[in-house]
Amino acid sequence: MIEQMRLRDLGVIAEATMPFGSGFTAVTGETGAGKTMVVTGLGLLLGARADSGAVRKGATQASVDGVWNVPDDGPVVERVQEAGGEVEPIGQGRGELFLGRTISAEGRSRASVGGRGAPAGVLGDLAEHLVVVHGQSEQLRLKSQAAQRDALDRFGGDAVRTPRFAYAEAYEAWRTVDAELSRLVEQRDARAEEAERLRETLAEIEQVAPEQGEDTDLAARAERLANAEQLRAAAAAAREALSSEEDAPDVSGLLAEARRELERAADPALTGIAEQVAEIGYRTADLAVELSSFLADLDEQGPTELAAVEERRAAVNALARSHGSLDEAIALLETGSARLAELDDDGERVERLAGLRDEAREVLDDRAERLTAARAEAAGRLSAAVTEELHALAMPDAELTVSVGQAPESTHGRDEVSFLLAPHPGAEPRPVSKGASGGELSRVMLAIEVVIAETDPVPTFVFDEVDAGIGGAAAIEVGRRLARLAERSQVIAVTHLAQVAAFANNHLSVVKASDGTVTTSSVRALSGEERESEMARLLSGMSDSGAALTHARELLATATV
């Protein structure tokens, strides 16, 4: 529940602290004093869209801070921690959560969650677990069939929740298979063309049969063959210098002569040098042999070999240009083959997917029937329970019927849920969106929340003038039902009726100051004579009227019975 909320420069409120407690809190005040700012402030703390128009005239920014008492584990704490905030432990499995929101006069908004800055969306996520706000907009929302379906599902509890989740899972499975099958069928011609093009491309690559790095090797070999004469002359001259075939002086002869002279000297100091010269001589002979082999290879290759290399090189380079590089062309052989197998398998895949879709449809049909049956059973119980509540809310002859009919298939099921109201005997039940007045809609909404709270409790309910359009005995019963709802949840109601405020165990008054603003001292908890005076003002417009004060005391006494 929310323990306290502080408003600053919001609307007509300069500064106000709202101490809330458990049970039923009524917020009253003169017209224009800023009662609705309580709901506006709560909305901002719960992620509502920021409006710079809410900033008090002359102020640079408006701010709202709230303190919530929450369980120290569960979805609220998990979401706060995900946002980097903390819930402060206070013992007995509870913790305090601090939320804040500021709006600048230029329209910029900032939020804080558990002491850390966070996107306003985090506040919206937390709102689902903290508060249900009801005002004129929520009454209008109740007219939508989606909201009516959600209300029925909440009332149904696990008996509806379990088949609803099972249906949603089956619906998603069926939709996934159906979408894949539809995609294959729609793209069948395009995929056939892709397969033909890919088959031709792979055939071209396979015909060339390139090898990794072959383009580089071919370029080097082509360059060698193109310069064969220069290479032959250079290699021949080098071989002649190392080992002459014409009995001319050469390296081998000179090394042999040097070795003989060193050995002839027979000096131990020169023996090691003689051995090194001998090694050089052996290496020189090897190099001469390698050069002879190189020259023989050049003689064998000739112009014919160069033409073949250039032809091969052209084929390999064509593949490289077509596919970006030779490596990519070689890689396509592997990936393209797998893709071609997939495309060629389209016929069988269509057949398999059609079978899977039929199986998914059978499961979906079964789960849809189970969900419809669960909703129909819950609808009967909700109809009876809300009708009983309406009788207690000064609508003694009214009857609410929750109808479950057929609707187009969606992720929510195949059911169209409608709330039908017959305000008196003999009247034809009509949708609440058409047949209910503002006052009747307020009471239908309250009756639904009172009933649903017994199976799906919400920590805090906030009602903004739920008593609109009613008065007298009906208003007393609205107050009584709000008090009943407060037995399970925290209830905060902004009201202008004493008959409703009388049932609150915590009464806050917002009083307009002489200069038209609201200060801290003008928002306070009322009790005793102060509360009686405020009740008298609500009843007659005069806080010191003797008759009104007597009536106020009677109301308070009635509420405590």
C-alpha positions as CSV (number, residue, x, y, z in Angstrom):
1,M,0.0,0.0,0.0
2,I,1.0,3.6,-0.4
3,E,1.9,5.2,3.0
4,Q,2.5,8.8,1.9
5,M,2.6,11.0,-1.1
6,R,4.1,14.5,-1.3
7,L,3.1,17.0,-4.0
8,R,5.0,20.1,-4.9
9,D,4.0,22.8,-7.5
10,L,1.5,20.4,-9.1
11,G,-1.6,22.2,-10.4
12,V,-2.9,24.6,-7.8
13,I,-0.9,22.8,-5.0
14,A,2.2,24.6,-3.9
15,E,3.2,21.9,-1.4
16,A,1.1,19.2,0.2
17,T,1.9,15.9,2.1
18,M,-0.8,13.3,1.9
19,P,-0.6,10.7,4.7
20,F,-2.4,7.5,3.7
21,G,-2.9,4.5,5.8
22,S,-4.5,1.1,5.6
23,G,-8.2,0.8,5.1
24,F,-10.4,3.4,3.5
25,T,-9.1,7.0,3.0
26,A,-11.5,9.7,1.8
27,V,-10.1,12.9,0.2
28,T,-12.5,15.9,0.2
29,G,-12.2,19.6,-0.4
30,E,-13.7,22.6,-2.0
31,T,-14.0,22.8,-5.8
32,G,-10.7,24.0,-7.2
33,A,-8.8,23.1,-4.1
34,G,-6.8,20.4,-5.9
35,K,-8.5,17.1,-4.8
36,T,-8.0,15.7,-8.3
37,M,-4.3,16.4,-8.1
38,V,-4.1,13.5,-5.7
39,V,-5.1,11.2,-8.6
40,T,-2.9,13.1,-11.0
41,G,0.1,12.7,-8.7
42,L,-0.5,9.0,-8.3
43,G,-0.8,8.7,-12.0
44,L,2.6,10.3,-12.5
45,L,4.1,8.0,-9.9
46,L,2.7,5.1,-11.9
47,G,4.1,6.0,-15.2
48,A,1.4,8.3,-16.7
49,R,2.4,10.6,-19.5
50,A,3.9,13.8,-18.2
51,D,2.1,17.1,-19.1
52,S,3.9,20.4,-18.6
53,G,0.5,22.0,-18.1
54,A,0.3,20.3,-14.7
55,V,3.2,22.5,-13.4
56,R,2.0,25.3,-11.2
57,K,2.1,28.7,-12.7
58,G,5.4,30.4,-12.0
59,A,7.2,27.2,-10.9
60,T,10.1,25.7,-12.8
61,Q,9.0,22.1,-12.2
62,A,6.5,19.9,-10.4
63,S,7.5,16.9,-8.3
64,V,5.7,14.0,-6.8
65,D,7.2,11.5,-4.3
66,G,5.6,8.5,-2.8
67,V,6.4,5.8,-0.3
68,W,5.0,2.3,-0.7
69,N,4.9,-0.5,1.8
70,V,5.5,-3.7,-0.3
71,P,6.5,-7.3,0.2
72,D,10.3,-7.7,0.4
73,D,10.3,-10.3,-2.4
74,G,8.3,-10.9,-5.5
75,P,7.7,-9.1,-8.8
76,V,7.9,-5.6,-7.4
77,V,11.3,-6.1,-5.8
78,E,12.6,-7.9,-8.8
79,R,11.6,-5.1,-11.2
80,V,13.1,-2.5,-8.9
81,Q,16.4,-4.3,-8.7
82,E,16.4,-4.7,-12.5
83,A,16.2,-1.0,-12.7
84,G,19.1,-0.6,-10.3
85,G,17.0,0.6,-7.3
86,E,16.5,-0.9,-3.8
87,V,13.6,-1.7,-1.5
88,E,14.5,-0.8,2.1
89,P,13.7,-3.7,4.5
90,I,11.5,-2.8,7.5
91,G,11.0,-6.3,8.9
92,Q,8.2,-8.8,9.0
93,G,8.7,-9.6,5.3
94,R,8.0,-6.0,4.2
95,G,10.0,-3.2,2.7
96,E,9.7,0.5,1.8
97,L,9.8,1.5,-1.9
98,F,10.4,5.2,-2.7
99,L,9.2,6.4,-6.1
100,G,9.6,9.9,-7.6
101,R,8.7,11.9,-10.6
102,T,9.5,15.4,-11.7
103,I,8.2,17.5,-14.7
104,S,9.8,20.6,-15.9
105,A,7.9,23.6,-17.2
106,E,9.4,22.7,-20.6
107,G,7.9,19.2,-20.5
108,R,11.0,17.2,-19.6
109,S,10.3,14.3,-17.2
110,R,12.5,12.3,-14.8
111,A,11.6,9.3,-12.7
112,S,13.3,7.6,-9.8
113,V,12.8,4.1,-8.5
114,G,14.2,2.9,-5.2
115,G,16.7,5.8,-5.1
116,R,17.9,5.4,-8.7
117,G,17.0,7.3,-11.9
118,A,14.9,5.1,-14.2
119,P,12.8,5.4,-17.3
120,A,9.1,6.2,-16.7
121,G,8.3,2.9,-18.3
122,V,9.6,1.2,-15.1
123,L,6.9,3.0,-13.1
124,G,4.3,1.7,-15.5
125,D,5.6,-1.9,-15.0
126,L,5.3,-1.5,-11.2
127,A,1.8,0.0,-11.5
128,E,0.4,-3.4,-12.5
129,H,1.4,-4.7,-9.1
130,L,0.7,-1.7,-6.9
131,V,-2.5,0.2,-7.8
132,V,-5.8,0.1,-9.8
133,V,-7.0,3.6,-10.6
134,H,-10.7,4.3,-11.4
135,G,-12.0,7.5,-12.7
136,Q,-14.2,8.8,-15.5
137,S,-11.8,7.4,-18.1
138,E,-11.8,4.0,-16.5
139,Q,-15.6,4.0,-16.5
140,L,-15.4,4.7,-20.2
141,R,-12.9,1.9,-20.6
142,L,-15.3,-0.5,-18.8
143,K,-17.6,0.0,-21.8
144,S,-15.1,-1.8,-24.1
145,Q,-15.4,-5.5,-24.5
146,A,-11.7,-6.0,-24.0
147,A,-11.9,-4.5,-20.6
148,Q,-15.0,-6.6,-19.8
149,R,-13.2,-9.7,-20.9
150,D,-10.2,-8.8,-18.7
151,A,-12.6,-8.2,-15.7
152,L,-14.2,-11.7,-16.2
153,D,-10.8,-13.3,-16.5
154,R,-9.6,-11.7,-13.2
155,F,-12.7,-12.9,-11.5
156,G,-12.3,-16.4,-12.8
157,G,-8.9,-16.7,-11.1
158,D,-6.8,-19.8,-11.8
159,A,-9.9,-21.6,-13.3
160,V,-9.7,-19.2,-16.2
161,R,-6.1,-18.1,-16.0
162,T,-4.7,-21.7,-16.6
163,P,-6.7,-22.5,-19.8
164,R,-6.1,-18.9,-21.0
165,F,-2.4,-19.4,-20.8
166,A,-2.7,-22.8,-22.4
167,Y,-4.7,-21.4,-25.2
168,A,-2.3,-18.5,-25.8
169,E,0.6,-21.0,-26.0
170,A,-1.3,-23.2,-28.5
171,Y,-2.4,-20.1,-30.5
172,E,1.2,-18.9,-30.8
173,A,2.4,-22.4,-31.9
174,W,-0.4,-22.6,-34.5
175,R,0.3,-19.1,-35.8
176,T,4.1,-19.8,-36.1
177,V,3.5,-23.0,-38.2
178,D,0.8,-21.3,-40.3
179,A,3.0,-18.3,-41.0
180,E,5.9,-20.5,-42.1
181,L,3.6,-22.6,-44.3
182,S,2.0,-19.5,-45.9
183,R,5.4,-18.0,-46.5
184,L,6.6,-21.2,-48.3
185,V,3.5,-21.3,-50.5
186,E,3.5,-17.6,-51.3
187,Q,7.2,-17.7,-52.2
188,R,7.2,-21.1,-54.0
189,D,7.9,-19.6,-57.5
190,A,10.5,-17.2,-56.2
191,R,12.2,-20.1,-54.3
192,A,12.1,-22.3,-57.4
193,E,13.8,-19.5,-59.4
194,E,16.4,-19.1,-56.6
195,A,17.1,-22.9,-56.7
196,E,17.6,-22.8,-60.5
197,R,20.0,-19.9,-60.3
198,L,21.9,-21.5,-57.4
199,R,22.1,-24.8,-59.3
200,E,23.7,-23.0,-62.3
201,T,26.1,-21.1,-60.1
202,L,27.3,-24.2,-58.3
203,A,27.7,-26.1,-61.6
204,E,30.0,-23.3,-62.8
205,I,32.1,-23.4,-59.7
206,E,32.3,-27.2,-59.7
207,Q,33.4,-27.1,-63.4
208,V,36.4,-24.9,-62.6
209,A,37.0,-26.8,-59.3
210,P,39.2,-24.0,-57.8
211,E,41.6,-24.7,-54.9
212,Q,42.4,-22.5,-52.0
213,G,45.1,-19.9,-52.9
214,E,45.2,-21.1,-56.5
215,D,44.8,-17.6,-57.9
216,T,48.0,-16.4,-56.2
217,D,50.0,-19.5,-57.3
218,L,48.8,-19.0,-60.9
219,A,49.8,-15.4,-61.0
220,A,53.3,-16.2,-59.8
221,R,53.6,-19.0,-62.4
222,A,52.4,-16.9,-65.2
223,E,54.9,-14.2,-64.4
224,R,57.7,-16.8,-64.4
225,L,56.7,-18.2,-67.8
226,A,56.3,-14.8,-69.3
227,N,59.9,-13.9,-68.3
228,A,61.3,-17.3,-69.3
229,E,64.2,-16.0,-71.5
230,Q,65.4,-13.5,-68.8
231,L,65.1,-16.2,-66.2
232,R,67.0,-18.7,-68.4
233,A,69.9,-16.3,-69.0
234,A,70.1,-15.3,-65.3
235,A,70.0,-19.0,-64.2
236,A,72.6,-20.1,-66.8
237,A,75.0,-17.3,-65.9
238,A,74.7,-18.2,-62.2
239,R,75.2,-21.9,-62.9
240,E,78.3,-21.1,-65.0
241,A,79.7,-18.9,-62.3
242,L,79.2,-21.7,-59.7
243,S,80.3,-24.6,-61.9
244,S,81.5,-23.9,-65.4
245,E,80.9,-26.5,-68.2
246,E,83.5,-24.7,-70.4
247,D,86.6,-25.3,-68.1
248,A,86.4,-21.6,-67.3
249,P,87.3,-20.4,-63.7
250,D,84.3,-20.9,-61.4
251,V,83.4,-20.9,-57.7
252,S,83.7,-24.6,-57.4
253,G,87.2,-24.7,-58.8
254,L,88.4,-21.8,-56.7
255,L,87.0,-23.4,-53.5
256,A,88.7,-26.7,-54.4
257,E,92.0,-25.0,-54.9
258,A,91.6,-23.0,-51.6
259,R,90.9,-26.3,-49.8
260,R,94.0,-28.0,-51.3
261,E,96.3,-25.2,-50.2
262,L,95.0,-25.2,-46.7
263,E,95.3,-29.0,-46.4
264,R,98.8,-28.8,-47.8
265,A,99.9,-26.4,-45.1
266,A,99.1,-29.1,-42.5
267,D,98.7,-26.6,-39.8
268,P,96.2,-27.6,-37.1
269,A,94.9,-24.0,-36.9
270,L,93.9,-24.1,-40.6
271,T,92.2,-27.5,-40.5
272,G,88.9,-26.1,-39.3
273,I,88.9,-23.5,-42.0
274,A,89.7,-26.2,-44.6
275,E,86.6,-28.1,-43.5
276,Q,84.4,-25.0,-43.8
277,V,85.7,-24.4,-47.3
278,A,84.9,-28.0,-48.1
279,E,81.3,-27.5,-46.8
280,I,80.9,-24.4,-49.0
281,G,82.1,-26.4,-51.9
282,Y,79.5,-29.1,-51.4
283,R,76.7,-26.4,-51.0
284,T,78.0,-24.7,-54.2
285,A,77.7,-28.0,-56.1
286,D,74.1,-28.5,-54.8
287,L,73.1,-25.0,-55.9
288,A,74.5,-25.6,-59.4
289,V,72.4,-28.8,-59.6
290,E,69.2,-26.9,-58.6
291,L,69.9,-24.2,-61.2
292,S,70.3,-27.0,-63.8
293,S,67.0,-28.4,-62.8
294,F,65.3,-25.0,-63.0
295,L,66.8,-24.5,-66.6
296,A,65.5,-28.0,-67.6
297,D,62.0,-27.1,-66.3
298,L,62.0,-23.9,-68.3
299,D,62.9,-25.8,-71.4
300,E,60.1,-28.3,-70.9
301,Q,57.3,-25.7,-70.2
302,G,57.7,-23.3,-73.0
303,P,54.9,-21.2,-74.7
304,T,52.3,-24.0,-74.5
305,E,52.5,-24.1,-70.7
306,L,52.1,-20.3,-70.5
307,A,48.9,-20.4,-72.6
308,A,47.4,-23.1,-70.4
309,V,48.3,-21.2,-67.2
310,E,46.7,-18.0,-68.5
311,E,43.6,-19.9,-69.5
312,R,43.3,-21.4,-66.1
313,R,44.0,-18.1,-64.5
314,A,41.2,-16.4,-66.5
315,A,38.7,-19.0,-65.3
316,V,39.7,-18.7,-61.7
317,N,39.7,-14.9,-61.8
318,A,36.2,-14.9,-63.4
319,L,34.9,-16.8,-60.4
320,A,36.7,-14.4,-58.0
321,R,35.1,-11.4,-59.6
322,S,31.6,-13.0,-59.6
323,H,31.7,-13.9,-56.0
324,G,33.9,-11.2,-54.5
325,S,36.9,-13.4,-53.9
326,L,38.1,-17.0,-54.7
327,D,37.6,-17.9,-51.1
328,E,34.0,-16.9,-51.2
329,A,33.4,-18.9,-54.4
330,I,34.9,-22.0,-52.7
331,A,32.8,-21.3,-49.5
332,L,29.6,-21.1,-51.7
333,L,30.1,-24.7,-52.8
334,E,29.4,-25.8,-49.2
335,T,26.8,-23.3,-48.1
336,G,25.1,-23.2,-51.5
337,S,24.8,-27.0,-51.5
338,A,23.0,-26.9,-48.2
339,R,20.7,-24.1,-49.4
340,L,19.9,-25.9,-52.6
341,A,19.0,-29.0,-50.6
342,E,16.6,-26.9,-48.5
343,L,15.0,-25.3,-51.6
344,D,14.6,-28.6,-53.4
345,D,12.9,-30.0,-50.3
346,D,10.1,-27.3,-50.4
347,G,7.5,-29.8,-51.6
348,E,8.1,-32.2,-48.7
349,R,8.4,-29.3,-46.3
350,V,5.0,-27.9,-47.4
351,E,3.5,-31.3,-46.8
352,R,5.1,-31.7,-43.4
353,L,4.1,-28.2,-42.3
354,A,0.5,-28.7,-43.4
355,G,0.4,-31.8,-41.2
356,L,1.9,-29.9,-38.3
357,R,-0.6,-27.1,-38.8
358,D,-3.5,-29.5,-38.7
359,E,-2.2,-31.0,-35.5
360,A,-1.7,-27.5,-34.0
361,R,-5.2,-26.6,-35.0
362,E,-6.7,-29.6,-33.2
363,V,-4.8,-28.7,-30.1
364,L,-5.9,-25.0,-30.4
365,D,-9.6,-26.0,-31.0
366,D,-9.5,-28.1,-27.8
367,R,-7.9,-25.4,-25.7
368,A,-10.3,-22.8,-27.1
369,E,-13.3,-24.9,-26.0
370,R,-11.8,-25.4,-22.6
371,L,-11.2,-21.6,-22.2
372,T,-14.8,-20.8,-23.4
373,A,-16.2,-23.3,-20.9
374,A,-14.2,-21.8,-18.1
375,R,-15.3,-18.3,-19.0
376,A,-18.9,-19.3,-19.3
377,E,-18.8,-20.9,-15.8
378,A,-17.2,-17.8,-14.3
379,A,-19.6,-15.6,-16.2
380,G,-22.6,-17.2,-14.4
381,R,-21.0,-16.7,-11.0
382,L,-19.9,-13.1,-11.8
383,S,-23.4,-12.2,-13.0
384,A,-25.0,-13.4,-9.8
385,A,-22.4,-11.8,-7.5
386,V,-22.5,-8.4,-9.2
387,T,-26.3,-8.4,-9.4
388,E,-26.3,-8.9,-5.6
389,E,-23.9,-6.0,-5.1
390,L,-26.0,-3.8,-7.3
391,H,-29.1,-4.5,-5.2
392,A,-27.1,-3.3,-2.2
393,L,-26.0,-0.2,-4.2
394,A,-29.6,1.2,-4.4
395,M,-30.3,-0.6,-7.6
396,P,-32.7,-3.2,-6.1
397,D,-34.2,-4.4,-9.4
398,A,-31.1,-4.3,-11.6
399,E,-29.6,-7.4,-13.1
400,L,-26.2,-7.7,-14.7
401,T,-25.7,-10.6,-17.2
402,V,-22.2,-11.5,-18.3
403,S,-22.6,-12.9,-21.8
404,V,-20.0,-15.1,-23.5
405,G,-20.4,-15.3,-27.2
406,Q,-18.3,-16.0,-30.3
407,A,-15.7,-13.6,-31.5
408,P,-13.0,-13.7,-34.2
409,E,-10.0,-15.8,-33.1
410,S,-7.2,-13.9,-31.4
411,T,-4.5,-14.4,-28.9
412,H,-7.1,-13.8,-26.2
413,G,-9.4,-16.6,-27.4
414,R,-12.6,-16.9,-29.4
415,D,-14.9,-15.3,-26.9
416,E,-16.8,-12.0,-27.0
417,V,-17.6,-11.0,-23.4
418,S,-20.4,-8.5,-22.9
419,F,-21.8,-7.0,-19.7
420,L,-25.5,-6.6,-20.2
421,L,-27.6,-4.5,-17.7
422,A,-31.3,-4.7,-17.1
423,P,-32.0,-1.8,-14.7
424,H,-35.5,-3.0,-13.8
425,P,-37.8,-6.0,-14.3
426,G,-39.1,-6.4,-17.8
427,A,-36.3,-4.3,-19.4
428,E,-34.4,-5.8,-22.2
429,P,-30.7,-6.4,-21.1
430,R,-28.6,-3.9,-22.9
431,P,-24.8,-3.5,-23.1
432,V,-23.6,-1.2,-20.3
433,S,-21.9,0.8,-23.0
434,K,-25.3,1.8,-24.3
435,G,-27.9,1.3,-21.5
436,A,-26.2,2.6,-18.4
437,S,-26.2,6.2,-17.1
438,G,-23.1,7.7,-15.6
439,G,-24.3,7.0,-12.0
440,E,-25.3,3.4,-13.0
441,L,-21.9,2.8,-14.6
442,S,-20.1,4.1,-11.5
443,R,-22.0,1.6,-9.4
444,V,-21.5,-1.3,-11.9
445,M,-17.8,-0.6,-11.8
446,L,-17.7,-0.5,-8.1
447,A,-19.7,-3.7,-7.7
448,I,-17.4,-5.5,-10.1
449,E,-14.3,-4.4,-8.2
450,V,-15.8,-5.4,-4.9
451,V,-16.7,-8.9,-6.3
452,I,-13.4,-9.4,-8.1
453,A,-11.3,-8.3,-5.1
454,E,-12.5,-11.5,-3.3
455,T,-10.7,-13.7,-5.8
456,D,-8.1,-11.4,-7.3
457,P,-7.1,-8.8,-4.7
458,V,-5.2,-5.6,-5.6
459,P,-3.0,-3.8,-3.0
460,T,-4.5,-0.4,-3.6
461,F,-7.6,1.0,-5.3
462,V,-7.9,4.7,-6.2
463,F,-11.3,6.0,-7.1
464,D,-11.7,9.5,-8.5
465,E,-15.3,10.6,-7.8
466,V,-16.8,7.1,-8.1
467,D,-19.9,8.7,-6.6
468,A,-20.5,10.9,-9.7
469,G,-24.2,11.0,-10.7
470,I,-25.5,9.5,-7.5
471,G,-26.6,10.7,-4.0
472,G,-28.8,9.9,-1.1
473,A,-29.2,6.2,-0.2
474,A,-27.2,5.1,-3.3
475,A,-24.2,7.2,-2.0
476,I,-24.4,5.6,1.4
477,E,-24.3,2.2,-0.1
478,V,-21.3,3.2,-2.3
479,G,-19.5,4.3,0.9
480,R,-20.4,1.0,2.6
481,R,-19.1,-1.0,-0.4
482,L,-15.8,1.0,-0.5
483,A,-15.4,0.2,3.2
484,R,-16.0,-3.5,2.4
485,L,-13.4,-3.3,-0.3
486,A,-11.0,-1.8,2.1
487,E,-11.2,-4.9,4.3
488,R,-8.9,-6.6,1.7
489,S,-7.2,-3.7,0.0
490,Q,-6.2,-0.1,0.6
491,V,-8.8,2.2,-0.8
492,I,-8.3,5.9,-1.6
493,A,-11.4,7.8,-2.8
494,V,-11.7,11.4,-4.0
495,T,-15.3,12.3,-3.2
496,H,-17.6,15.3,-2.8
497,L,-20.3,13.3,-0.9
498,A,-20.5,13.2,2.9
499,Q,-22.4,9.9,2.5
500,V,-19.3,8.3,1.0
501,A,-16.7,10.0,3.2
502,A,-18.5,8.9,6.4
503,F,-17.4,5.3,5.9
504,A,-13.6,6.2,5.7
505,N,-11.4,5.4,8.6
506,N,-8.9,8.1,7.4
507,H,-10.3,11.4,6.2
508,L,-8.0,14.0,4.5
509,S,-9.1,17.5,3.7
510,V,-7.7,19.7,1.0
511,V,-8.5,23.4,1.7
512,K,-7.9,26.3,-0.6
513,A,-5.8,29.1,0.9
514,S,-6.8,32.7,0.7
515,D,-4.4,33.3,-2.2
516,G,-5.7,30.4,-4.2
517,T,-2.9,28.0,-3.5
518,V,-2.6,25.0,-1.2
519,T,0.0,24.8,1.5
520,T,1.3,22.0,3.7
521,S,-1.0,23.0,6.6
522,S,-4.1,22.9,4.4
523,V,-3.9,19.1,3.8
524,R,-4.5,17.3,7.0
525,A,-6.1,14.3,8.6
526,L,-9.5,15.1,10.1
527,S,-11.0,13.7,13.3
528,G,-13.5,14.7,15.9
529,E,-15.1,18.1,15.5
530,E,-13.0,19.0,12.5
531,R,-14.3,16.0,10.6
532,E,-17.9,16.8,11.6
533,S,-17.4,20.3,10.3
534,E,-16.1,19.1,6.9
535,M,-19.0,16.6,6.7
536,A,-21.4,19.4,7.4
537,R,-19.8,21.5,4.6
538,L,-20.2,18.6,2.2
539,L,-23.9,18.2,3.1
540,S,-24.9,21.9,3.1
541,G,-22.0,24.0,2.0
542,M,-21.9,25.5,5.5
543,S,-19.5,23.9,8.0
544,D,-21.2,25.6,11.0
545,S,-24.8,24.8,10.3
546,G,-26.4,23.2,13.3
547,A,-28.7,21.0,11.1
548,A,-25.9,20.0,8.9
549,L,-23.7,19.1,11.9
550,T,-26.5,17.0,13.3
551,H,-26.9,15.2,10.0
552,A,-23.1,14.7,9.8
553,R,-23.0,13.1,13.2
554,E,-25.8,10.8,12.2
555,L,-24.0,9.8,9.1
556,L,-20.8,9.1,11.0
557,A,-22.8,7.0,13.5
558,T,-24.4,5.1,10.7
559,A,-21.1,4.3,9.2
560,T,-19.7,2.9,12.4
561,V,-22.6,0.4,12.9
